Amino acid sequence: MMIAKSVIVGSGETIYWSAFNNETETWTDLAYVQIVLKEKENIIGYAIIEIKKDPEFGLNYHAETLKSIIFPKVKEHYQSITEEYVNTAMANIIAERD
């Protein structure tokens, strides 16, 4: 079961991830962290991280950055990147892993 949660985190803030799902009271073996970078209302990049349980070491997990993209300014202006574009790109990356 995939449970998606969305949080807004400011630059420099710390967040924590837990492999334990309180709702189902189970441990997850695989999770994806999808990050959308914004400057005010402009999307300036995205990243997707896979967190996977290490089957040899119990509850140890390792993370791998699957993709990290930055959209630089062009002629001092932010590019017009939509949420739909970024969400589709990240969904395609996850689909390739399955």
C-alpha beads as a LAMMPS data file, in Angstrom:
LAMMPS data file: protein, C-alpha beads

98 atoms
97 bonds

1 atom types
1 bond types

-500.0 500.0 xlo xhi
-500.0 500.0 ylo yhi
-500.0 500.0 zlo zhi

Masses

1 110.0

Atoms # bond

1 1 1 0.000 0.000 0.000
2 1 1 1.421 3.354 -1.008
3 1 1 0.664 6.269 1.300
4 1 1 1.578 9.681 -0.046
5 1 1 2.180 12.582 2.261
6 1 1 3.023 16.091 1.250
7 1 1 4.948 18.571 3.369
8 1 1 6.404 21.977 2.694
9 1 1 9.891 22.372 4.095
10 1 1 11.833 25.601 4.093
11 1 1 15.461 25.801 3.085
12 1 1 17.670 24.596 5.924
13 1 1 14.867 22.818 7.819
14 1 1 15.252 19.189 8.872
15 1 1 12.716 16.447 8.207
16 1 1 12.684 12.796 9.243
17 1 1 11.360 9.689 7.522
18 1 1 10.182 6.544 9.256
19 1 1 9.802 3.104 7.735
20 1 1 7.013 2.300 10.181
21 1 1 3.474 3.025 8.997
22 1 1 1.364 3.913 12.039
23 1 1 -1.904 3.483 10.116
24 1 1 -1.250 -0.124 9.082
25 1 1 1.242 -0.898 11.864
26 1 1 3.686 -2.390 9.370
27 1 1 7.213 -1.709 8.176
28 1 1 7.785 -0.685 4.574
29 1 1 10.489 -2.171 2.369
30 1 1 10.509 0.580 -0.251
31 1 1 9.660 4.281 -0.389
32 1 1 10.189 7.189 -2.757
33 1 1 10.822 10.747 -1.650
34 1 1 9.775 13.228 -4.314
35 1 1 11.199 16.726 -3.903
36 1 1 10.087 19.794 -5.823
37 1 1 12.366 22.813 -5.458
38 1 1 10.713 26.212 -5.636
39 1 1 11.781 29.827 -5.538
40 1 1 8.589 31.637 -4.580
41 1 1 6.036 30.180 -7.042
42 1 1 8.604 29.087 -9.649
43 1 1 9.670 25.447 -9.921
44 1 1 13.453 25.494 -10.157
45 1 1 14.154 21.769 -9.911
46 1 1 13.191 18.361 -8.619
47 1 1 14.733 15.236 -7.198
48 1 1 13.558 11.721 -6.492
49 1 1 15.131 9.483 -3.877
50 1 1 14.524 5.760 -3.443
51 1 1 14.733 4.395 0.097
52 1 1 15.032 0.620 0.174
53 1 1 15.326 -1.913 2.966
54 1 1 18.563 -3.878 2.956
55 1 1 17.379 -7.527 3.066
56 1 1 20.632 -8.675 4.689
57 1 1 20.555 -6.286 7.643
58 1 1 17.077 -6.234 9.179
59 1 1 15.765 -2.718 9.528
60 1 1 18.697 -1.002 7.821
61 1 1 17.774 1.122 4.829
62 1 1 19.809 2.853 2.170
63 1 1 18.892 5.772 -0.047
64 1 1 19.748 6.380 -3.680
65 1 1 19.142 9.570 -5.616
66 1 1 17.475 8.405 -8.816
67 1 1 17.315 11.802 -10.494
68 1 1 18.148 15.380 -9.594
69 1 1 17.318 18.183 -12.025
70 1 1 17.805 21.951 -11.788
71 1 1 16.123 24.355 -14.198
72 1 1 18.441 27.374 -14.414
73 1 1 17.269 30.860 -15.211
74 1 1 17.345 31.745 -18.902
75 1 1 18.193 35.385 -19.601
76 1 1 17.561 36.195 -15.922
77 1 1 14.042 34.667 -16.006
78 1 1 12.777 31.462 -14.471
79 1 1 11.681 28.780 -16.894
80 1 1 7.966 27.930 -17.089
81 1 1 7.972 24.479 -15.516
82 1 1 4.588 23.094 -14.481
83 1 1 3.657 20.847 -11.557
84 1 1 2.124 18.480 -14.107
85 1 1 5.441 18.178 -15.988
86 1 1 7.409 17.482 -12.808
87 1 1 4.840 15.015 -11.430
88 1 1 4.774 13.119 -14.725
89 1 1 8.574 13.001 -14.890
90 1 1 8.824 11.635 -11.344
91 1 1 6.031 9.090 -11.945
92 1 1 7.893 7.836 -15.023
93 1 1 11.089 7.393 -13.008
94 1 1 9.251 5.342 -10.380
95 1 1 7.482 3.290 -13.061
96 1 1 10.850 2.395 -14.599
97 1 1 11.960 0.967 -11.227
98 1 1 8.944 -1.327 -10.845

Bonds

1 1 1 2
2 1 2 3
3 1 3 4
4 1 4 5
5 1 5 6
6 1 6 7
7 1 7 8
8 1 8 9
9 1 9 10
10 1 10 11
11 1 11 12
12 1 12 13
13 1 13 14
14 1 14 15
15 1 15 16
16 1 16 17
17 1 17 18
18 1 18 19
19 1 19 20
20 1 20 21
21 1 21 22
22 1 22 23
23 1 23 24
24 1 24 25
25 1 25 26
26 1 26 27
27 1 27 28
28 1 28 29
29 1 29 30
30 1 30 31
31 1 31 32
32 1 32 33
33 1 33 34
34 1 34 35
35 1 35 36
36 1 36 37
37 1 37 38
38 1 38 39
39 1 39 40
40 1 40 41
41 1 41 42
42 1 42 43
43 1 43 44
44 1 44 45
45 1 45 46
46 1 46 47
47 1 47 48
48 1 48 49
49 1 49 50
50 1 50 51
51 1 51 52
52 1 52 53
53 1 53 54
54 1 54 55
55 1 55 56
56 1 56 57
57 1 57 58
58 1 58 59
59 1 59 60
60 1 60 61
61 1 61 62
62 1 62 63
63 1 63 64
64 1 64 65
65 1 65 66
66 1 66 67
67 1 67 68
68 1 68 69
69 1 69 70
70 1 70 71
71 1 71 72
72 1 72 73
73 1 73 74
74 1 74 75
75 1 75 76
76 1 76 77
77 1 77 78
78 1 78 79
79 1 79 80
80 1 80 81
81 1 81 82
82 1 82 83
83 1 83 84
84 1 84 85
85 1 85 86
86 1 86 87
87 1 87 88
88 1 88 89
89 1 89 90
90 1 90 91
91 1 91 92
92 1 92 93
93 1 93 94
94 1 94 95
95 1 95 96
96 1 96 97
97 1 97 98
